[in-house]
């Protein structure tokens, strides 16, 4: 993969320094002597992308697979728990501040998506935007790649799911309304900005996400909430309030998932940032609670264990979510997607046919 620099480099914050756990794919690692340099926002363009539809394993979906589109790599939201941090290491970058400040753009994504759908639309039950990073990063306002890809999906009548933390999705209401079937899920694991700061310091505030949810709902677009991740020992108490506020703002579906730290690098970064931003006693409580759910470690041992705990405390958390979701009439998010699959018409060519 070749990367073409966009020749743009902006200071992200003068108080943020480069911090990356060792990359397991590099033979050697280096440490700064003295203060590390400040982080800078760098944007690269991936010019030889071959495909944009990814077949990803997800055991809760029919057949165990989901199909996703990612127009970007890396994410400025800086969520310390993000599982996609590991994918930056495949590029030779770090899973820490590199993931947050070295963004890779796929400018050919809309054209590639169109060509792929011409070949596989009849096998494509639905597409998710996005799986690895947020489809509505701030740079989407300039590149508009997610918007262009959604326009392609509207042309092919592909059901679409969008998972985002950004109110920027409201810009594309006109395109979303042209899709044959669409649902937009807002990731909202914390009820207030103060609660979210230690784990997702650069995301839009929860209130902004709820306002965007209502805006879409008022336009007749199916919206939902993802209470994800639930961090054992930290944000379980936010669940009832999050579901109630989501319902007030038009949500029809909801799901939750437990925190999963997929690699050593992500675990190291997650714990380091907690220790920077939370009192030591609070950090110890969270770590010990997670370890009880994970059998003595912070990591799950298999995909099956990814969203399951080992103690009664997690069972109580699951029942708490289920009780309030049922009380509020919020259906399971994945069930919504499977309904879309059953309803979606199967076409192999764009709706707009040639005249001759």
C-alpha positions, -999 to +999 in steps of 0.1 A: +000+000+000+014+033-010+005+065+009+006+099-006+010+128+018-015+156+016+012+180+027-008+193+056+003+192+091-015+209+119-007+211+156-034+191+175-027+203+210+005+217+224+000+198+257-004+164+239+028+144+234+035+114+212+028+083+232+025+049+215+028+014+230+055-008+212+043-020+178+043-058+179+051-059+142+083-039+145+115-056+156+128-026+174+112+001+195+125+035+206+120+059+235+124+096+236+152+111+257+135+139+275+101+153+265+086+137+234+075+161+206+040+174+204+015+155+183+005+169+149-024+161+126-012+144+094-034+133+066-023+108+040-042+095+009-041+058+001-039+058-037-038+021-045-068+008-026-081-024-042-114-029-025-135-012+002-161-038+012-148-059+041-163-092+052-160-091+090-169-119+115-198-111+138-214-141+155-246-124+163-255-118+127-271-143+103-243-165+089-219-150+113-208-122+089-213-085+083-202-064+054-186-030+062-172+000+044-144+021+058-133+053+040-108+063+066-081+048+088-074+063+122-097+085+142-093+119+159-119+111+185-092+095+206-113+068+223-088+050+245-107+017+242-111+016+204-104-019+190-094-003+156-062+010+171-046-023+163-051-018+125-028+012+126+000-010+136-004-029+104+007+003+086+038+007+108+022+033+130+015+032+167-017+023+185-016+054+206-014+090+194-005+078+159-039+064+156-054+097+166-032+120+145-021+101+114-052+098+094-054+078+061-080+086+035-092+064+008-102+089-020-111+061-044-137+045-020-169+056-039-157+044-073-144+011-059-177+006-040-197+010-072-175-014-091-178-040-063-215-037-060-219-043-098-204-078-091-217-087-057-250-068-050-270-100-051-249-113-023-249-081-002-277-082+024-266-048+039-236-026+044-224-010+076-206+023+078-183+019+096-165-009+113-130+003+120-133+041+124-161+066+125-175+073+090-181+110+100-147+121+112-142+159+109-123+155+077-154+139+061-168+175+060-141+182+033-137+148+016-174+137+016-164+101+009-190+086+032-216+108+015-206+096-019-206+060-008-241+064+006-252+078-028-238+047-044-258+025-020-289+045-028-283+038-065-280+001-059-308+000-032-285-015-006-298-014+030-273+006+051-264+008+088-244+037+101-226+037+135-212+070+145-204+094+173-207+125+151-236+150+145-221+155+110-243+126+099-272+151+098-256+168+068-265+137+047-302+135+056-311+140+020-291+110+009-302+088+039-338+094+029-331+080-006-318+047+007-341+017+005-336+009+041-313+027+066-307+028+103-283+052+122-269+041+155-252+066+178-225+053+200-232+068+235-217+049+264-216+079+288-244+101+300-224+133+305-192+149+291-176+147+325-182+110+325-169+105+290-137+127+293-114+100+306-122+076+278-133+096+248-119+131+253-122+144+218-157+131+207-187+154+203-204+159+237-233+135+244-259+163+242-248+170+206-252+133+197-287+132+212-297+164+193-285+148+161-305+116+169-336+137+173-329+156+141-327+123+121-357+108+139-378+139+131-369+133+094-383+098+096-349+080+097-347+050+120-322+058+148-308+038+177-283+039+205-252+018+212-243+017+249-208+005+240-186-001+256-199-008+291-168-005+312-173-028+343-170-008+375-175+026+357-206+033+336-232+007+343-252+032+363-255+054+331-275+027+313-311+037+324-305+074+318-290+068+284-318+046+272-344+070+285-328+100+268-324+080+236-361+072+237-369+109+242-349+117+211-366+092+188-345+060+192-362+028+182-334+003+189-306-002+213-277-026+220-249-028+246-215-045+247-188-050+272-154-033+269-130-056+249-093-049+247-082-069+217-044-065+219-016-058+244-010-024+228-046-013+233-046-026+268-014-007+277-028+025+262-062+022+278-047+016+313-021+044+309-047+070+299-069+059+328-040+065+352-035+099+338-071+110+340-087+092+370-078+089+407-057+058+414-083+042+436-109+046+409-086+030+383-078+001+406-115-005+411-121-006+373-092-029+366-101-053+394-138-054+382-128-061+346-104-088+357-132-105+376-153-106+345-124-118+323-111-145+346-081-127+360-070-106+330-082-075+311-085-094+278-111-119+266-098-153+256-120-159+226-145-142+204-173-161+222-162-145+255-159-110+240-193-098+252-199-121+282-188-118+318-181-144+345-198-129+375-233-121+387-225-084+385-224-086+347-256-106+347-272-078+367-259-052+342-273-072+313-307-075+330-306-038+338-302-030+301-328-056+290-354-043+316-351-007+306-349-014+268-381-035+271-398-009+293-391+018+267-400-003+237-364-003+222-358-033+200-324-051+196-303-033+170-291-064+152-326-076+148-334-044+129-306-052+105-319-087+099-354-074+092-338-051+066-322-080+049-355-098+046-372-067+032-345-055+008-351-060-029-323-078-047-309-061-077-277-066-096-275-033-114-281+003-104-317+015-105-308+041-132-305+019-163-290+029-197-314+041-223-299+019-251 
